[in-house]
Amino acid sequence: MSSDKMREEFEKAVLNSELLPCNSIVKPEGSDDYSSVLTGVAWLSWQISRAALCVELPKQWFDDDLECDLMVANRVLDALDDAGVRYK
């Protein structure tokens, strides 16, 4: 996930949360840092939590007829479930 996408998701979560005021995502012009120290700490925590998430996917195999690598979808979903990852 790109850093821009991650920040977008974080800011959306802040706006949908009652824990931080919506104006806490304000950044001084020309800066990537948030004006609010609390929001800055929350942003750092958000990044660390996302970086820590690593799911070991099941083994894949090469299908000669399709000429591509394949995985069983249920095994991928099981791996995500085991890691506690939510998905749609």
C-alpha positions as CSV (number, residue, x, y, z in Angstrom):
1,M,0.0,0.0,0.0
2,S,1.3,3.4,-0.9
3,S,2.1,5.9,1.8
4,D,-0.5,8.3,0.3
5,K,-3.2,5.6,0.4
6,M,-2.3,4.8,4.0
7,R,-2.5,8.4,5.0
8,E,-5.8,8.8,3.2
9,E,-7.2,5.9,5.1
10,F,-5.9,7.2,8.4
11,E,-7.4,10.7,7.9
12,K,-10.7,9.1,6.9
13,A,-10.7,7.1,10.1
14,V,-9.9,10.2,12.1
15,L,-12.8,12.1,10.5
16,N,-15.1,9.1,11.2
17,S,-13.9,8.8,14.8
18,E,-15.0,10.6,17.9
19,L,-11.6,10.1,19.6
20,L,-9.9,13.0,17.7
21,P,-11.4,16.3,16.6
22,C,-11.8,16.6,12.8
23,N,-9.5,19.6,12.8
24,S,-6.6,17.5,14.2
25,I,-5.7,16.3,10.7
26,V,-4.6,19.9,9.7
27,K,-1.0,20.1,8.6
28,P,1.0,23.3,8.4
29,E,1.6,24.4,4.9
30,G,4.6,22.6,3.3
31,S,4.7,20.1,6.1
32,D,3.7,16.4,6.3
33,D,3.4,16.6,10.1
34,Y,0.1,17.2,11.8
35,S,-0.4,20.3,13.9
36,S,-1.8,18.1,16.8
37,V,0.8,16.1,18.6
38,L,-1.8,13.5,19.5
39,T,-2.7,13.1,15.8
40,G,1.0,12.8,15.0
41,V,1.4,9.9,17.6
42,A,-1.8,8.3,16.2
43,W,-0.4,8.5,12.6
44,L,2.9,6.9,13.7
45,S,1.0,4.2,15.5
46,W,-1.2,3.6,12.4
47,Q,1.9,3.2,10.2
48,I,3.6,0.8,12.6
49,S,0.5,-1.3,12.9
50,R,0.2,-1.6,9.1
51,A,3.9,-2.4,8.7
52,A,3.6,-5.2,11.3
53,L,0.8,-6.9,9.4
54,C,2.3,-9.6,7.3
55,V,0.4,-12.6,6.1
56,E,2.1,-15.8,4.9
57,L,0.2,-16.9,1.8
58,P,-0.2,-20.5,0.9
59,K,2.1,-22.2,-1.6
60,Q,1.3,-21.6,-5.2
61,W,1.8,-23.9,-8.1
62,F,2.4,-23.4,-11.9
63,D,-0.5,-24.6,-14.1
64,D,1.0,-25.7,-17.4
65,D,-2.3,-25.4,-19.3
66,L,-3.0,-21.8,-18.1
67,E,0.7,-20.9,-18.1
68,C,0.4,-19.1,-14.8
69,D,0.8,-19.5,-11.0
70,L,-2.3,-20.5,-9.1
71,M,-3.5,-20.6,-5.4
72,V,-6.6,-22.0,-3.8
73,A,-8.9,-19.1,-2.8
74,N,-10.1,-20.8,0.4
75,R,-6.5,-21.3,1.6
76,V,-5.8,-17.6,1.0
77,L,-8.9,-16.7,3.0
78,D,-7.9,-19.1,5.7
79,A,-4.4,-17.4,5.9
80,L,-6.1,-14.0,6.2
81,D,-8.5,-15.3,8.9
82,D,-5.6,-16.8,10.9
83,A,-3.8,-13.5,10.8
84,G,-7.0,-11.6,12.0
85,V,-7.2,-9.6,8.8
86,R,-10.7,-8.3,7.8
87,Y,-11.7,-8.4,4.2
88,K,-14.7,-8.1,1.9
